[in-house]
Amino acid sequence: MVSTLDGAAQHDGHSHPISCPADMRIFGTLRALADVVLVGAETVRQEGYRPARARAEFAAAREAAGQGPAPAIAIVTAALDLDFSLPLFTSPLVPTVLLTGTDAPAERVRAAERAGARVIVAGEGRRVEPARAVHALAGLGYTRQLTEGGPRLLGQLVAADVLDEMCLTLAPMLAAGDAQRIAGGPSVAVPHRFELLSLLEEDGFLFGRYRRPGKPLR
Ligand SMILES: NC(=O)c1ccc[n+]([C@@H]2O[C@H](COP(=O)([O-])OP(=O)(O)OC[C@H]3O[C@@H](n4cnc5c(N)ncnc54)[C@H](OP(=O)(O)O)[C@@H]3O)[C@@H](O)[C@H]2O)c1
């Protein structure tokens, strides 16, 4: 996740105005290490998600780790209001996964499956349960899970205490306004404590890697 000094997680609906080349390199590296990228449907819609790429510089490491050439994208969605004619669904290297609830619109589920997506029920009614989503992905063999938010999804993952690590870019910018913070939704009873593992800097941007104590580090 990337945030400005005053806590904005986006500007004009996008995160790229608050990002930088080093942030994008880290973003790409984290993807290259992951089995699956878990993301909320609004981020997919706003940021125009495409399938993850296979990158030559990570091919040997992925093969040695028993991973396929690129991570799958797994989208959390209640409505399945997504354009299934996009490459994200029709031509990924690994089928895109949709995590939804038992009451997902049947016609949208069929459209997703026709396009080649894998639909997994991970919650009752319209709501996906974050912990159930994490377990469902692990059941597919996707144990190195990376979430790219957005804030509404990340807030639920925080509340369910299923994050074991946090990579946060702090952009040397002030945005004011009413942009979302990196994690939204109801607050947790007691703030979850993380420990700092590393802190890098480039062009005034800080790149922090944090771990939730007690959770295994991969
Ligand atoms: N700064 C950063 O690092 C960063 C990272 C990512 C995104 N962003 C920004 O954040 C914004 C989008 O984030 P957002 O927080 O609004 O949305 P989001 O978390 O990406 O997606 C929200 C959507 O995900 C689905 N969803 C979330 N939780 C669900 C649950 N428990 N059960 C079923 N479906 C669920 C719903 O999809 P349906 O509507 O399809 O049902 C919901 O509308 C964009 O502006 C993006 O640029 C910033």
PDBQT file of the ligand as one rigid body, heavy atoms in Angstrom, charges set to zero:
ROOT
HETATM    1  N1  LIG A 301      -2.886   3.536  -1.865  1.00  0.00    +0.000 N 
HETATM    2  C1  LIG A 301      -2.925   2.280  -2.163  1.00  0.00    +0.000 C 
HETATM    3  O1  LIG A 301      -1.971   1.559  -1.885  1.00  0.00    +0.000 OA
HETATM    4  C2  LIG A 301      -4.145   1.711  -2.837  1.00  0.00    +0.000 A 
HETATM    5  C3  LIG A 301      -4.225   0.337  -3.055  1.00  0.00    +0.000 A 
HETATM    6  C4  LIG A 301      -5.362  -0.157  -3.680  1.00  0.00    +0.000 A 
HETATM    7  C5  LIG A 301      -6.383   0.697  -4.061  1.00  0.00    +0.000 A 
HETATM    8  N2  LIG A 301      -6.268   2.012  -3.836  1.00  0.00    +0.000 N 
HETATM    9  C6  LIG A 301      -7.352   2.938  -4.213  1.00  0.00    +0.000 C 
HETATM   10  O2  LIG A 301      -8.509   2.587  -3.472  1.00  0.00    +0.000 OA
HETATM   11  C7  LIG A 301      -9.684   2.804  -4.233  1.00  0.00    +0.000 C 
HETATM   12  C8  LIG A 301     -10.522   1.551  -4.267  1.00  0.00    +0.000 C 
HETATM   13  O3  LIG A 301     -10.558   0.964  -2.985  1.00  0.00    +0.000 OA
HETATM   14  P1  LIG A 301     -11.934   0.730  -2.178  1.00  0.00    +0.000 P 
HETATM   15  O4  LIG A 301     -11.535   0.601  -0.765  1.00  0.00    +0.000 OA
HETATM   16  O5  LIG A 301     -12.922   1.744  -2.555  1.00  0.00    +0.000 OA
HETATM   17  O6  LIG A 301     -12.440  -0.634  -2.755  1.00  0.00    +0.000 OA
HETATM   18  P2  LIG A 301     -11.855  -2.135  -2.738  1.00  0.00    +0.000 P 
HETATM   19  O7  LIG A 301     -11.576  -2.587  -1.355  1.00  0.00    +0.000 OA
HETATM   20  O8  LIG A 301     -10.796  -2.271  -3.765  1.00  0.00    +0.000 OA
HETATM   21  O9  LIG A 301     -13.137  -2.879  -3.334  1.00  0.00    +0.000 OA
HETATM   22  C9  LIG A 301     -14.378  -2.770  -2.700  1.00  0.00    +0.000 C 
HETATM   23  C10 LIG A 301     -15.269  -3.734  -3.403  1.00  0.00    +0.000 C 
HETATM   24  O10 LIG A 301     -14.796  -5.061  -3.136  1.00  0.00    +0.000 OA
HETATM   25  C11 LIG A 301     -15.880  -5.912  -2.902  1.00  0.00    +0.000 C 
HETATM   26  N3  LIG A 301     -15.838  -6.301  -1.490  1.00  0.00    +0.000 N 
HETATM   27  C12 LIG A 301     -15.067  -5.785  -0.497  1.00  0.00    +0.000 A 
HETATM   28  N4  LIG A 301     -15.259  -6.470   0.631  1.00  0.00    +0.000 NA
HETATM   29  C13 LIG A 301     -16.177  -7.429   0.351  1.00  0.00    +0.000 A 
HETATM   30  C14 LIG A 301     -16.754  -8.470   1.101  1.00  0.00    +0.000 A 
HETATM   31  N5  LIG A 301     -16.457  -8.679   2.401  1.00  0.00    +0.000 N 
HETATM   32  N6  LIG A 301     -17.637  -9.286   0.489  1.00  0.00    +0.000 NA
HETATM   33  C15 LIG A 301     -17.946  -9.122  -0.823  1.00  0.00    +0.000 A 
HETATM   34  N7  LIG A 301     -17.415  -8.162  -1.599  1.00  0.00    +0.000 NA
HETATM   35  C16 LIG A 301     -16.529  -7.321  -1.003  1.00  0.00    +0.000 A 
HETATM   36  C17 LIG A 301     -17.122  -5.145  -3.274  1.00  0.00    +0.000 C 
HETATM   37  O11 LIG A 301     -17.232  -5.362  -4.676  1.00  0.00    +0.000 OA
HETATM   38  P3  LIG A 301     -18.572  -5.347  -5.535  1.00  0.00    +0.000 P 
HETATM   39  O12 LIG A 301     -18.966  -3.903  -5.552  1.00  0.00    +0.000 OA
HETATM   40  O13 LIG A 301     -18.132  -5.848  -6.889  1.00  0.00    +0.000 OA
HETATM   41  O14 LIG A 301     -19.556  -6.228  -4.875  1.00  0.00    +0.000 OA
HETATM   42  C18 LIG A 301     -16.720  -3.719  -2.953  1.00  0.00    +0.000 C 
HETATM   43  O15 LIG A 301     -17.480  -2.770  -3.685  1.00  0.00    +0.000 OA
HETATM   44  C19 LIG A 301      -9.220   3.227  -5.605  1.00  0.00    +0.000 C 
HETATM   45  O16 LIG A 301      -9.309   4.620  -5.684  1.00  0.00    +0.000 OA
HETATM   46  C20 LIG A 301      -7.772   2.796  -5.658  1.00  0.00    +0.000 C 
HETATM   47  O17 LIG A 301      -7.013   3.640  -6.475  1.00  0.00    +0.000 OA
HETATM   48  C21 LIG A 301      -5.181   2.557  -3.229  1.00  0.00    +0.000 A 
ENDROOT
TORSDOF 0
